[in-house]
Amino acid sequence: MVHNQITLFRIERGLSRKDLAAAVGVNPQTIGFLERGTYNPSVELALKLAAVFGVPVDTLFSLNGFPSLATQIAGNANRQKEFEDD
């Protein structure tokens, strides 16, 4: 199964499914299917989505899943604190 963070990036950027679909040339339903994990993107679509968000493909998609948002936030806070302590 391919896991993704499309919803997170889309909402963070203030894009609707329709806006994102237009940006990558697909139907808005396709974005919904991708976000729910019921459809895996082609390599071309994965690259287009990553380009829209300005991130590497492996930041958006993973075979192993992603840590929860709370875990990611906690990790970022810890890294920031370590940086400030140096």
N, C-alpha and C positions, 0 to 999 in steps of 0.2 A: 504494500500500500504506500502511496505517495502522500505525505503530509505537507500542508502548506500554511503559510501565514498571510494569505491574500487578504482576508477580512481585516486583520490587524493593520496592515499597511494601507489598505483602501480607506478605512475609517480615519486613520491618522492623517491621511492626506485630504480628507474631506470629499472623497469621490463617491458617487453613487455607483451601483452596479452598471447602470446605463452609461455613465461617463467612462468607466474603466473599459467596458465592452467596446465603446466607440474608439477609444485610444489604441486598442489592440486588434480591432477589426473582427469581433465576434458578436454573437447575440448575447444580450444581457442574461438570458437563461444559462448560458454556458458559464458565466462568471459564478452564478449561484450554484451550479453543479460542481464547479471547481472548489468553491468555498466549503461546500458540504462534504467534499471528498468522494463524490459519486462519479467523478470523471477525472481522468488523468490527462494533463495537457500534452500536446506534442512538444518536441524540443523547440520548435519555432515559437509556439505560443508561450512556453516557459521563458524563453529569451526575451520576447516582447514584453511580458509582464515585468520581468526583472528590470528591463530598461526603463519602463514607465516609472518605477519606484526608485531607480538609480541604485540598485543593490545587485550583488552577485546572485546568480540563480540559487546557489546553495543557502543563501540567507532566506529565500522565499520558499524553497522546497527541500524536503528531506525524506529519506527512506526510514529514518529512525525516530521521527517525531521531534517535537520541540519542547523545551521546558515550559512550564506554565508562565503566564505573564508576571505573576507575583514573584516567581523564582528569578526571572530575568531582571525585574526591577530591583530585587534585593541584591542580586549579583552586581548590578551596575552601581548601586549605592555603596556596596563594600569596596569596589574598585576605586570609586571616587574618594572615599575616606582614606584608603591606603595612599592614593596619589597625593592628597592634601597633607598627610602625615609625613611624607618624604620631604 
